[in-house]
Amino acid sequence: MASSFYEYYLNWAGPARRAYASGLALQLPPGYARAENVVVCGMGGSGAAGDYLAALSAAYGGLPVYVVKSAEPPRWCRGSLVYAVSFSGNTRETLNCASRAYRLGANVVAVTTGGRLAAWARRVGVPVAVVEEAPAPRAGWPQLFYTMLGSLKAAGLIQVPSSHVEESIQLLGDREKAEAEARELVEWLLGSSGRLVILAPEPYYPVAVRMRSELAENAKLAADTGQVPEIGHNMIEAWAAGGDARVLVLDPGEEPWSTLLHQVVGLARPASVHVVKLRGGNMVSRMVWGTWLAGLASVLYALRKGIDPERIRTIKAFRSVVEGTTGWDALD
């Protein structure tokens, strides 16, 4: 079962291409395109897809994107375009966020495989983007990201060139290179010790967060994240004093980011360093490449350690806590 989980990550190109085409074809009501901002409500990998859209819109141009990783949308969301994203369709925080946003007058779109979110959306008459199933929500990141990206692009709400999107999907076909780089990363993780820190430049910080999440869920490996230049104004002092950190650098090969990243590492004097090159000729491609490596490496690490990457017993326990201690999930 675990090996098939890895194979699914390895074959992301197909789901990515189908999801982007589906997003482009999604027919949003005319009023939705008049929104002045975008809100993405989602937890875990669903929320991560929103982080990527926020970074890309800031870099390329488009509507500002605000990401909610809880149960309450912003009170100002009336008239906003709100993507309620839950892979399963049953995430309580997202169900509550969707319902509240709808009642506040937002233009809601449900992005899901089905579940209660799809049923609610159809009942109240808001659009539903049904995404393709995956072995686990985190493995279905391409479905969520590319569906929303295609939808925003079709509505003229994000200025990412089609050629950049196409290159990012084509990169997902370079399985041999991705596997080789994922194995190199795993060998470094297994052969080094100390507190793991994943370092990325500010525009690519969502990739560092995604890497941290994939290592946590699949490999059961904890990591911190650092953002350049912000990290150079605070945490670098502690790193330099301790000297026990091992740093994973996500380098996009862009200036001034590459120089800044390596200068920060030099000043921090970590115990060990590994550099992951974010491949591709544009920001979308580099972000997608780093995200792909995060998934592949996290599953490979788990398999090498004899860990079941699909098992998330503690996360499921927390979901039960949410269900038993909150009033979230107040669908209309």
Order of alpha helices (4+ residues) and beta strands (2+ residues): alpha-alpha-beta-alpha-beta-beta-alpha-beta-alpha-beta-alpha-alpha-alpha-beta-alpha-beta-alpha-beta-alpha-beta-alpha-alpha
